[in-house]
Structure formats: C-alpha cells, structure tokens
Amino acid sequence: EKQVMERSNLLSNVQRQVEKNLRQFTTIFSSGQGNQKPSMSDLRTCFVGFHNDMLSSLVQSLPEVSDIQETTQECIQRLLWLATPESACRVMTLRERSVALKQLHSIDVVDTYFKKQHHSDFITFADNMFEPWARDDMGVQAQILTFSPMSLHSGKALSQHSKWKKVTTRTLHELSSERDLKTAISDFFETCEQGSVFLLQCDPQAASFRRIEHARYIIEHARSKFLRSRWSEVKNAKPKVEKDDDDSKDAKESKSGGEEGKAPEGKAAEGKATEGKATAESVEGKSEGKGEGKSGSAGGPVGPKGVHVVILVHLPRGDLQFLIDYDKRWRMAFVDDIEPAANTGLPDIQQMLNTKDLSMKDIMELLDLKKVLLASFRRALARLVYLHERTNE
C-alpha cells in the first residue's frame, strides 16, 4: 500500500496558521482581493519556482514559531526575495493591492522590495547581502535565480565590480561527471582565503533540475567538511596587506631623486630641513590613517570576510518547470540582472521608479547615451519594419 505524505501534513497548528496567512498574502499579491483564485501560472509569474508545497517548506525553514505575526512577516520578507520585478511594479501600480497587504499583514511591499531588498543586479546583491546572510561565521550559502541570459563573464563581473575579488567560477553543464564537480569544489576549499567566493552557474535547459539539486548536496557536504577541518586555520590566518599606491609612488620618487644627484651646498641644509618636516608630517598622517583603519576592524582581517558558496541559476523567462523548496541551510533570492546597470548606461530599478515626475531632459541626464546606443543600435536597426514589401528582384 502506497502512502503519500506532503509537507503540509507535517505542520503544527501554529505553522498551519502561518501558512494560511501566507496563502492569503500570495492571493492578494497576484490577483487582488476578488473572489477569483489565482492560477498556478499566475503565482509562478509573481514568485519564481512557486508550487503547492512551497509555502509549507518556507514555514518549516524557519526556527520554531513563537509569535504568529512576527513569523508571518519574516516569511513574507523571504518570499518577496523570490518575487519578480514585474509583479512588484504591478502591486505598486494597483494601489488597492498594496493598501490591502499593508492593512492585513503590516508590511509595505513596495518599500520592502525596492528599498530594503536588493534585486537590481547580482553585484549589488553580493556587496550587500553575502555577509548579513552568512549561515555561520564562515559565510553565506545561497541559491540565486535570474532571468538574465547565461554568460561566461559572471565571475569576472563579480570580481571587477564588487568587493569580492577572489572568485572561482564553474559551469555545471560543462562538468562531465560528478567527479569533476567534487574536484572543483575540493580544490577551491583547499586554496581559499578570507573573501573567497565559489560561484557555480547552472542552466536548467542544459543541466536538469535533479542535477542542480545533486550539485547542491555535493557543495554542502564539501563545505561542512571544510568547516570542521580547515576553516579555523583560514579564519585565524594573517591577512595579506598589499602596499598602497601612494607608498610605492613615494618610494620610487625618493629613489629617483637620490639618483639624480646632490643639491647645491647652499641650499642643502634648507632642503633637508623642509624635507624632514614634510616627511614627519606625512608619516604622522599615514600612521593616523592606518591606525583608524585597524581600529575600525578591531585588529581583524582587512577587507571582505568569510568563504562564500553561491549557485547562480539562469532561468528562461516564463519557465514553469523549475520549482523551489526552502531550506534551513540555503537562502534564496531573485536578481534582475548580473552586471550593474551602470555598465549598460541605464539607471537601475530604483532610479527608474523615481522618473515619474521628471521631464525628458532630466531622464536623459540619467543615461550614458553613448553606452546605450552602442548596446542597442544594431538590435534596434534589425527590428525596423519596411512600409512596403521587399523583393530580391
């Protein structure tokens, strides 16, 4: 005899109440307060990877429920991390939805999504959320979803435009076997330092959902092994402090000055006196600056901290096959793009939302017109439609 057990069957009475509140929230968020229930496709266009048991997994991923209202708000905030920008803009446009959600659940969806959370691009998300989302003192373990197309330069963009400079990137479907992934993640943990990031890119059209889940298990197992063995050594290692550019320039100038020759005797004493005074002042200023930097970090490692693991999933827009289950060990989020908006010449989402009362002149000042034209001119030219029928004759 076969028995089917779902996550909803394992919820306590308090957790069931929280789940009920979440279902009410998702219904209003996707279709308003009418009697019509949203379809599954409507819910999946609002929340990436939505399915019937997703809310149950969200409730179970939190610690033991003590206060229903607080737990509901925490669940809503985690759920909004998987909401799409289009759905959030729709709620912002339909004022009755945002008012209803605020009255029922005491949460401002628009303010939370666009101001408190970071959905604009992966770089901004990494700079702001890796350390706050740390699973333990070691670092974050996150799965990031995006509709941005697959790119081989995601790791390079992260190291160039964020504070995370030590990025190791692998693409799942390019690894031919389980052994290749285990070797890649083992090599990373054997050589990683403070501020290191392992980024695994996944394309669900090239690597199946089960393969991505299996990769999560392999990464999690290797991370726990590293945490028990090498993490204390990496954590307590002395940071490698690179010389400042100013110090190297001063050294080169002093060396070149010494090679040029001696100053005239009449001005030698005066030159040495002024030079000694300036040197003392510069040394004092540098020591104060360095002292402030060290005191700010309380003698700890300088720069980014922790060793972080991220799975970046590039979903095709409108995909209804990829499903999400929340986990206590993994954090989930959706970002709109990989590279920052400044690279395309366009303003980010927050700036675009504030253009309602601006004139066209003010909007044009927000653009880097040269970058926009270089990025879109060929595509726009290819989409031109002729008013008359063309033939080869």
PyMOL commands that set and color helices and strands:
alter all, ss='L'
color gray80, all
select helices_A, chain A and resi 7-10+13-31+40-46+54-60+68-80+85-93+95-105+109-116+122-129+154-161+172-174+178-191+209-229+231-236+245-260+265-297+341-343+349-353+360-366+369-382
alter helices_A, ss='H'
color red, helices_A
select strands_A, chain A and resi 141-146+166-171+196-202+307-314+331-335
alter strands_A, ss='S'
color yellow, strands_A
deselect
rebuild
show_as cartoon
